[in-house]
Amino acid sequence: MKLSPGARGFTDTASNLRFCARATPLMMGEMPGERLTAAAIKARAAELGFDQKQVEQILGHNGKVNGGVLQVSVPRSETITDSGMTVPPSMGVATALNFQPTGNGKAAITGDFVLLGSEVNPVMKTLRQNGIAVTAVHSHMLTEEPRLFFMHFWANDDAVKLAKGLRAAVDNTNSAK
């Protein structure tokens, strides 16, 4: 693996590692051994292969389907500010929950929770108890109020089961109801 020039000599105990893939959008959306056409992507968007309404009901929030992925945004209850200016949820300070169908009622889920420091450990514990891996915890900003941490996650299992795990984690946050 090649490190960027700014990362060389980094000795702190915390680090941030990002991977980059170079491919066409069609290649990025493929399952192994599968070649997706534009028509196949549209068909996938129309049919998620799991009960979208049940997942949304469990989460307590409606989502939207974009490119075959159910996207659910859960805003925080507090007003977030940075340098004295309000940061709206649409600018990345809402919890993002994404469900991509993988067949037979299953979904790969990913996204990030937007958390206060006091919420990090309870959310992490709840995710792990529900078979959802925590892939990163970090900050996106420097001067936001209140101080926020972003917890990224991933799993691939029954969509309804995962929705229940995510809901349990959301319930450990001060998110809008």
C-alpha positions as CSV (number, residue, x, y, z in Angstrom):
1,M,0.0,0.0,0.0
2,K,1.3,3.4,-0.9
3,L,0.9,6.2,1.7
4,S,0.2,9.8,0.6
5,P,3.2,12.2,1.3
6,G,1.4,13.7,4.2
7,A,1.0,10.3,5.9
8,R,4.7,9.4,5.8
9,G,6.3,9.5,9.2
10,F,2.9,9.6,11.0
11,T,3.5,8.2,14.5
12,D,0.3,9.1,16.4
13,T,-1.8,6.1,17.6
14,A,-4.8,7.3,15.6
15,S,-4.9,7.2,11.8
16,N,-7.3,7.5,9.0
17,L,-7.0,5.1,6.1
18,R,-9.0,5.5,2.9
19,F,-9.2,3.2,-0.1
20,C,-9.8,4.4,-3.6
21,A,-11.1,2.3,-6.5
22,R,-10.9,3.4,-10.1
23,A,-13.8,2.1,-12.2
24,T,-16.8,3.1,-14.2
25,P,-20.1,3.5,-12.2
26,L,-21.3,0.3,-13.8
27,M,-18.3,-1.6,-12.7
28,M,-18.5,-0.2,-9.1
29,G,-22.1,-1.5,-8.8
30,E,-21.4,-5.0,-10.0
31,M,-21.6,-8.1,-7.9
32,P,-18.7,-10.5,-8.4
33,G,-19.0,-12.3,-11.8
34,E,-21.9,-10.0,-12.9
35,R,-21.9,-7.3,-15.5
36,L,-24.6,-4.7,-15.0
37,T,-26.2,-2.7,-17.8
38,A,-28.0,0.5,-17.4
39,A,-31.3,-1.4,-17.7
40,A,-30.2,-3.8,-14.9
41,I,-29.4,-0.9,-12.6
42,K,-32.8,0.6,-13.2
43,A,-34.5,-2.8,-12.6
44,R,-32.5,-3.2,-9.3
45,A,-33.6,0.3,-8.2
46,A,-37.3,-0.7,-8.9
47,E,-37.0,-4.0,-6.9
48,L,-35.1,-3.9,-3.7
49,G,-35.7,-7.6,-2.9
50,F,-36.6,-6.8,0.8
51,D,-39.6,-5.1,2.4
52,Q,-38.7,-1.4,2.1
53,K,-41.8,-0.2,4.1
54,Q,-41.1,-2.7,6.9
55,V,-37.5,-1.5,7.1
56,E,-38.6,2.2,7.1
57,Q,-41.2,1.4,9.8
58,I,-38.6,-0.3,12.0
59,L,-36.2,2.7,11.5
60,G,-39.0,5.2,12.2
61,H,-38.0,7.3,9.1
62,N,-38.8,7.1,5.5
63,G,-36.1,6.8,2.9
64,K,-35.6,7.2,-0.8
65,V,-34.3,4.7,-3.3
66,N,-31.3,6.0,-5.3
67,G,-29.5,3.8,-7.8
68,G,-31.0,0.6,-6.2
69,V,-30.0,1.7,-2.7
70,L,-32.4,2.6,0.1
71,Q,-31.1,5.7,1.7
72,V,-32.5,6.8,5.1
73,S,-31.4,10.1,6.8
74,V,-31.9,10.6,10.5
75,P,-31.3,14.1,11.7
76,R,-30.1,15.0,15.1
77,S,-32.4,16.9,17.5
78,E,-29.9,19.6,18.4
79,T,-29.0,22.5,16.2
80,I,-25.4,22.0,14.9
81,T,-23.3,25.1,14.4
82,D,-19.8,25.6,13.0
83,S,-18.1,29.0,13.4
84,G,-21.4,30.4,14.6
85,M,-23.3,29.3,11.5
86,T,-26.1,26.6,11.5
87,V,-25.1,23.4,9.7
88,P,-28.3,21.8,8.3
89,P,-28.7,18.0,8.4
90,S,-28.3,17.9,4.6
91,M,-24.7,19.1,4.9
92,G,-23.6,15.8,6.5
93,V,-24.7,16.1,10.1
94,A,-27.5,13.6,9.9
95,T,-27.1,9.8,10.5
96,A,-27.0,8.1,7.1
97,L,-28.3,4.5,6.8
98,N,-28.0,2.8,3.4
99,F,-29.4,-0.6,2.4
100,Q,-28.2,-2.2,-0.8
101,P,-30.0,-5.4,-1.7
102,T,-27.8,-8.5,-2.0
103,G,-30.5,-11.1,-2.7
104,N,-32.9,-13.4,-0.7
105,G,-34.1,-10.6,1.6
106,K,-30.6,-9.6,2.5
107,A,-28.9,-6.2,2.3
108,A,-25.4,-4.8,2.6
109,I,-25.7,-1.8,5.0
110,T,-23.3,1.0,5.4
111,G,-23.3,4.6,6.5
112,D,-22.4,6.7,9.4
113,F,-23.8,7.7,12.7
114,V,-23.4,11.3,13.8
115,L,-22.8,11.2,17.6
116,L,-22.0,13.1,20.7
117,G,-19.0,11.8,22.7
118,S,-21.3,10.3,25.3
119,E,-23.1,8.3,22.6
120,V,-20.1,6.7,20.9
121,N,-19.7,3.7,23.3
122,P,-23.4,2.8,23.7
123,V,-23.9,3.0,19.9
124,M,-20.8,0.9,19.2
125,K,-21.9,-1.7,21.7
126,T,-25.4,-1.9,20.2
127,L,-24.1,-2.2,16.7
128,R,-21.7,-5.0,17.6
129,Q,-24.4,-6.8,19.6
130,N,-26.5,-6.8,16.4
131,G,-23.8,-8.2,14.1
132,I,-22.9,-4.8,12.6
133,A,-19.2,-4.0,12.3
134,V,-17.9,-0.6,13.2
135,T,-15.4,0.3,10.5
136,A,-14.3,3.8,11.6
137,V,-14.8,6.5,14.3
138,H,-13.5,10.0,13.6
139,S,-14.4,13.6,13.3
140,H,-15.3,15.5,10.1
141,M,-15.0,19.1,11.5
142,L,-12.9,21.2,13.8
143,T,-15.1,23.8,15.4
144,E,-18.6,22.4,15.4
145,E,-20.9,22.7,18.4
146,P,-21.7,20.4,20.0
147,R,-18.6,18.3,19.2
148,L,-19.5,15.4,16.9
149,F,-18.0,12.1,16.1
150,F,-18.8,10.0,13.0
151,M,-19.1,6.2,13.3
152,H,-19.1,4.2,10.1
153,F,-20.5,0.7,9.9
154,W,-21.0,-2.2,7.6
155,A,-22.9,-5.6,7.6
156,N,-24.5,-8.0,5.1
157,D,-27.5,-10.0,6.5
158,D,-31.3,-10.0,6.5
159,A,-32.5,-6.5,5.9
160,V,-35.2,-6.5,8.6
161,K,-32.8,-7.9,11.2
162,L,-30.2,-5.2,10.3
163,A,-32.9,-2.5,10.5
164,K,-33.8,-3.6,14.0
165,G,-30.1,-3.4,15.0
166,L,-29.7,0.0,13.5
167,R,-32.9,1.2,15.2
168,A,-31.6,0.0,18.5
169,A,-28.4,2.0,17.9
170,V,-30.4,5.1,16.8
171,D,-32.3,4.9,20.0
172,N,-29.0,5.5,21.8
173,T,-28.7,8.9,20.2
174,N,-30.5,12.3,20.5
175,S,-32.0,11.9,17.0
176,A,-35.2,13.5,15.7
177,K,-38.2,11.2,16.3
